[in-house]
Amino acid sequence: MSATVLELEIVTEGGARWFEFTWTGDAVEWREALDAIKASVPPEARQFDPETKRWKVREDYEAPLSRIFNNFDTFLDSVRSQLSLFPEEGA
């Protein structure tokens, strides 16, 4: 078993799109996911909010997140499907 995503949103901040998410796993799985994110995503493309315990990773790093979390693609498909129901602002 590996760490799994619990929540996922796509947010726009500073003109860029970010995946904002939380994940779970036992201590080993959680640490492995954290180490994998740090190895795959440069510091300028990731953020952690200690108050909310939520991570933000630039949308450009979808592929590494898909490899790290076995359910990332399923969550992302669901979020993108929901977003497609609403037109973007300014469209």
Backbone as a printed PyTorch tensor [residue, N CA C, xyz], in Angstrom:
tensor([[[  0.8510,  -1.1870,   0.0000],
         [  0.0000,   0.0000,   0.0000],
         [  0.8870,   1.2370,   0.0000]],

        [[  0.3740,   2.3220,  -0.5620],
         [  1.1230,   3.5810,  -0.5830],
         [  0.2300,   4.7000,  -0.0600]],

        [[  0.8280,   5.8560,   0.1540],
         [  0.0600,   7.0160,   0.5920],
         [ -1.0230,   7.3180,  -0.4310]],

        [[ -2.1530,   7.8210,   0.0410],
         [ -3.2730,   8.1190,  -0.8370],
         [ -3.7780,   9.5370,  -0.6110]],

        [[ -4.2400,  10.1440,  -1.6850],
         [ -4.8050,  11.4880,  -1.6350],
         [ -6.1710,  11.4130,  -0.9520]],

        [[ -6.4290,  12.3840,  -0.0570],
         [ -7.7220,  12.4760,   0.6220],
         [ -8.6070,  13.5440,   0.0100]],

        [[ -8.0000,  14.6540,  -0.3680],
         [ -8.7230,  15.7860,  -0.9470],
         [ -7.8600,  16.3890,  -2.0370]],

        [[ -8.4940,  16.9230,  -3.0640],
         [ -7.7420,  17.5580,  -4.1500],
         [ -8.5810,  18.6600,  -4.7680]],

        [[ -7.9670,  19.8120,  -4.9430],
         [ -8.5740,  20.9370,  -5.6480],
         [ -7.5550,  21.4740,  -6.6380]],

        [[ -8.0450,  22.1620,  -7.6470],
         [ -7.1690,  22.9100,  -8.5440],
         [ -7.4430,  24.3830,  -8.2680]],

        [[ -6.4030,  25.1190,  -7.9080],
         [ -6.5470,  26.5320,  -7.5750],
         [ -5.6180,  27.3550,  -8.4530]],

        [[ -5.9900,  28.6090,  -8.6570],
         [ -5.1400,  29.5350,  -9.4060],
         [ -4.5830,  30.5460,  -8.4150]],

        [[ -3.2730,  30.6990,  -8.4780],
         [ -2.5940,  31.6230,  -7.5670],
         [ -1.3810,  32.1900,  -8.2830]],

        [[ -1.2650,  33.4960,  -8.2700],
         [ -0.1160,  34.1330,  -8.9110],
         [ -0.0310,  33.8420, -10.3980]],

        [[ -1.1790,  33.6840, -11.0460],
         [ -1.2060,  33.4090, -12.4760],
         [ -0.8860,  31.9790, -12.8500]],

        [[ -0.6860,  31.1190, -11.8630],
         [ -0.3810,  29.7050, -12.1300],
         [ -1.4670,  28.8220, -11.5180]],

        [[ -1.6000,  27.6280, -12.0800],
         [ -2.5500,  26.6560, -11.5300],
         [ -1.7870,  25.6720, -10.6530]],

        [[ -2.3830,  25.3670,  -9.5230],
         [ -1.7740,  24.5050,  -8.5180],
         [ -2.7430,  23.3920,  -8.1300]],

        [[ -2.1920,  22.2440,  -7.8020],
         [ -2.9670,  21.1970,  -7.1440],
         [ -2.8350,  21.4540,  -5.6480]],

        [[ -3.9540,  21.5640,  -4.9710],
         [ -3.9500,  21.7340,  -3.5130],
         [ -4.5590,  20.4710,  -2.9290]],

        [[ -3.8400,  19.7970,  -2.0250],
         [ -4.3040,  18.4870,  -1.5870],
         [ -3.7730,  18.1000,  -0.2110]],

        [[ -4.3870,  17.0690,   0.3300],
         [ -3.9050,  16.3990,   1.5370],
         [ -3.7810,  14.9240,   1.2000]],

        [[ -2.9820,  14.2320,   1.9960],
         [ -2.8480,  12.7920,   1.7930],
         [ -2.7060,  12.0820,   3.1240]],

        [[ -2.8610,  10.7720,   3.0820],
         [ -2.7380,   9.9540,   4.2750],
         [ -1.9360,   8.6970,   3.9750]],

        [[ -1.5090,   8.0680,   5.0120],
         [ -0.7630,   6.8190,   4.9360],
         [ -0.1480,   6.5660,   6.2960]],

        [[  0.3480,   5.3710,   6.5060],
         [  1.0310,   5.1340,   7.7750],
         [  2.3270,   5.9580,   7.7780]],

        [[  3.0600,   5.9150,   8.8680],
         [  4.2460,   6.7710,   9.0040],
         [  5.2540,   6.5570,   7.8820]],

        [[  5.4780,   5.3090,   7.5100],
         [  6.4480,   5.0070,   6.4510],
         [  5.9340,   5.5060,   5.1020]],

        [[  4.6640,   5.2310,   4.7960],
         [  4.0800,   5.6670,   3.5190],
         [  4.0860,   7.1890,   3.4040]],

        [[  3.7370,   7.8590,   4.5090],
         [  3.6840,   9.3140,   4.4990],
         [  5.0730,   9.8820,   4.2290]],

        [[  6.0730,   9.3520,   4.9110],
         [  7.4510,   9.8300,   4.7350],
         [  7.9430,   9.5550,   3.3170]],

        [[  7.6190,   8.3760,   2.7680],
         [  8.0240,   8.0550,   1.3980],
         [  7.4040,   9.0330,   0.4070]],

        [[  6.1230,   9.3740,   0.6130],
         [  5.4610,  10.3340,  -0.2790],
         [  6.1180,  11.7040,  -0.1620]],

        [[  6.3930,  12.1370,   1.0570],
         [  7.0440,  13.4250,   1.2660],
         [  8.4110,  13.4650,   0.5950]],

        [[  9.1950,  12.4300,   0.7980],
         [ 10.5220,  12.3720,   0.1730],
         [ 10.4200,  12.3720,  -1.3520]],

        [[  9.4310,  11.6740,  -1.8820],
         [  9.2440,  11.6160,  -3.3420],
         [  8.8500,  12.9830,  -3.8970]],

        [[  7.9840,  13.6960,  -3.1890],
         [  7.6030,  15.0410,  -3.6320],
         [  8.8280,  15.9500,  -3.6300]],

        [[  9.5840,  15.9060,  -2.5570],
         [ 10.7700,  16.7640,  -2.4680],
         [ 11.8010,  16.4170,  -3.5450]],

        [[ 11.8720,  15.1500,  -3.9340],
         [ 12.8220,  14.7350,  -4.9710],
         [ 12.3230,  15.0610,  -6.3790]],

        [[ 11.0060,  15.1340,  -6.5600],
         [ 10.4190,  15.2890,  -7.8960],
         [  9.9570,  16.6990,  -8.2230]],

        [[  9.7340,  17.5090,  -7.1950],
         [  9.1620,  18.8360,  -7.3940],
         [ 10.0950,  19.8630,  -6.7490]],

        [[ 10.6250,  20.8020,  -7.5290],
         [ 11.5360,  21.7970,  -6.9480],
         [ 10.8140,  22.6770,  -5.9230]],

        [[ 11.5610,  23.2340,  -4.9800],
         [ 10.9460,  24.0390,  -3.9100],
         [ 10.0480,  25.1680,  -4.4120]],

        [[ 10.4110,  25.7880,  -5.5180],
         [  9.5940,  26.9020,  -6.0280],
         [  8.2680,  26.4340,  -6.6220]],

        [[  8.0990,  25.1360,  -6.8140],
         [  6.8710,  24.5920,  -7.3930],
         [  6.0330,  23.8270,  -6.3730]],

        [[  6.3820,  23.9780,  -5.0790],
         [  5.6110,  23.3170,  -4.0220],
         [  5.5340,  24.2040,  -2.7950]],

        [[  4.4320,  24.0660,  -2.0730],
         [  4.2230,  24.8300,  -0.8470],
         [  3.4940,  23.9410,   0.1540]],

        [[  3.7450,  24.1820,   1.4340],
         [  3.0180,  23.4930,   2.4830],
         [  2.4950,  24.5320,   3.4510]],

        [[  1.2180,  24.4310,   3.7940],
         [  0.6140,  25.3280,   4.7750],
         [  0.4750,  24.5580,   6.0830]],

        [[  1.3130,  24.8770,   7.0760],
         [  1.2730,  24.1240,   8.3330],
         [ -0.0290,  24.2770,   9.1030]],

        [[ -0.7490,  25.3750,   8.8860],
         [ -2.0200,  25.5760,   9.5870],
         [ -3.1060,  24.6490,   9.0560]],

        [[ -3.2060,  24.5400,   7.7370],
         [ -4.2640,  23.7130,   7.1420],
         [ -3.7940,  22.3010,   6.8320]],

        [[ -2.4670,  22.0850,   6.8850],
         [ -1.8520,  20.7900,   6.5550],
         [ -2.1020,  20.4090,   5.0980]],

        [[ -2.2130,  21.4260,   4.2440],
         [ -2.4610,  21.2030,   2.8180],
         [ -1.2030,  21.5400,   2.0220]],

        [[ -0.9900,  20.7530,   0.9880],
         [  0.1240,  20.9590,   0.0630],
         [ -0.3840,  21.6130,  -1.2030]],

        [[  0.4660,  22.4200,  -1.8230],
         [  0.2150,  22.9560,  -3.1600],
         [  1.3980,  22.5700,  -4.0160]],

        [[  1.0950,  22.0290,  -5.1840],
         [  2.1220,  21.6740,  -6.1620],
         [  1.6590,  22.2110,  -7.5040]],

        [[  2.5660,  22.8590,  -8.2250],
         [  2.2070,  23.4100,  -9.5380],
         [  1.6700,  22.3230, -10.4460]],

        [[  0.6990,  22.6830, -11.2270],
         [  0.0330,  21.7410, -12.1240],
         [  1.0150,  21.0840, -13.1000]],

        [[  2.1310,  21.7350, -13.3610],
         [  3.1500,  21.1780, -14.2570],
         [  3.6900,  19.8350, -13.7610]],

        [[  3.4970,  19.5360, -12.4840],
         [  4.0650,  18.3270, -11.8750],
         [  3.0160,  17.2340, -11.6530]],

        [[  2.0460,  17.2020, -12.5450],
         [  1.0000,  16.1780, -12.4910],
         [  1.5840,  14.7650, -12.5940]],

        [[  2.5100,  14.5470, -13.5180],
         [  3.0590,  13.1980, -13.7330],
         [  3.7390,  12.6400, -12.4850]],

        [[  4.6200,  13.3980, -11.8140],
         [  5.2130,  12.8390, -10.5900],
         [  4.1770,  12.5390,  -9.5110]],

        [[  3.1820,  13.4130,  -9.3670],
         [  2.1510,  13.1570,  -8.3620],
         [  1.3680,  11.8870,  -8.6850]],

        [[  1.1430,  11.6490,  -9.9680],
         [  0.4440,  10.4280, -10.3890],
         [  1.2520,   9.1760, -10.0460]],

        [[  2.5680,   9.2960, -10.0840],
         [  3.4210,   8.1560,  -9.7200],
         [  3.4990,   7.9580,  -8.2020]],

        [[  3.4680,   9.0540,  -7.4730],
         [  3.6140,   8.9910,  -6.0140],
         [  2.3490,   8.4680,  -5.3380]],

        [[  1.1860,   8.9270,  -5.7960],
         [ -0.0850,   8.5710,  -5.1630],
         [ -0.9020,   7.7000,  -6.1230]],

        [[ -1.2140,   6.4910,  -5.6960],
         [ -1.9020,   5.5660,  -6.5920],
         [ -3.3210,   5.9900,  -6.9420]],

        [[ -3.9170,   6.9140,  -6.2020],
         [ -5.2740,   7.3600,  -6.5120],
         [ -5.3180,   8.8050,  -7.0140]],

        [[ -4.1650,   9.3910,  -7.3040],
         [ -4.1250,  10.7890,  -7.7440],
         [ -4.9230,  10.9950,  -9.0340]],

        [[ -4.7240,  10.1240, -10.0100],
         [ -5.4110,  10.2690, -11.2990],
         [ -6.9300,  10.2010, -11.1430]],

        [[ -7.4060,   9.3270, -10.2690],
         [ -8.8460,   9.1990, -10.0410],
         [ -9.4130,  10.4910,  -9.4590]],

        [[ -8.7370,  11.0410,  -8.4540],
         [ -9.1810,  12.3120,  -7.8750],
         [ -9.1340,  13.4170,  -8.9160]],

        [[ -8.0650,  13.4810,  -9.6850],
         [ -7.9050,  14.5400, -10.6700],
         [ -8.9800,  14.4630, -11.7520]],

        [[ -9.2850,  13.2730, -12.2170],
         [-10.3610,  13.1120, -13.2090],
         [-11.6780,  13.6450, -12.6680]],

        [[-11.9600,  13.3560, -11.4050],
         [-13.1940,  13.8160, -10.7790],
         [-13.2320,  15.3390, -10.6790]],

        [[-12.1310,  15.9320, -10.2570],
         [-12.0680,  17.3940, -10.1240],
         [-12.2140,  18.0530, -11.4940]],

        [[-11.5010,  17.5580, -12.4770],
         [-11.5870,  18.1590, -13.8220],
         [-12.9820,  17.9910, -14.4090]],

        [[-13.6250,  16.8810, -14.1320],
         [-14.9870,  16.6620, -14.6050],
         [-15.9310,  17.6930, -13.9830]],

        [[-15.7740,  17.9400, -12.6960],
         [-16.6100,  18.9350, -12.0220],
         [-16.3390,  20.3330, -12.5670]],

        [[-15.0680,  20.6550, -12.7870],
         [-14.7250,  21.9800, -13.3050],
         [-15.2810,  22.2080, -14.6970]],

        [[-15.3970,  21.1470, -15.4820],
         [-15.9020,  21.3030, -16.8430],
         [-17.3720,  21.7000, -16.8660]],

        [[-18.0560,  21.5680, -15.7370],
         [-19.4760,  21.9500, -15.6640],
         [-19.6650,  23.4400, -15.5260]],

        [[-18.5820,  24.1550, -15.1580],
         [-18.6740,  25.5840, -14.9060],
         [-17.7070,  26.3230, -15.8300]],

        [[-18.1990,  27.3570, -16.5080],
         [-17.2860,  28.1320, -17.3730],
         [-16.2790,  28.8850, -16.5160]],

        [[-15.0640,  29.0600, -17.0610],
         [-14.0480,  29.8260, -16.3550],
         [-14.4170,  31.2970, -16.3220]],

        [[-13.9420,  31.9790, -15.2840],
         [-14.1910,  33.4170, -15.1800],
         [-13.5900,  34.1220, -16.3810]],

        [[-14.3380,  35.0840, -16.9090],
         [-13.8470,  35.8520, -18.0380],
         [-14.0310,  35.1460, -19.3700]],

        [[-14.6350,  33.9640, -19.3550],
         [-14.8270,  33.2300, -20.6100],
         [-16.1000,  33.6600, -21.2900]]])
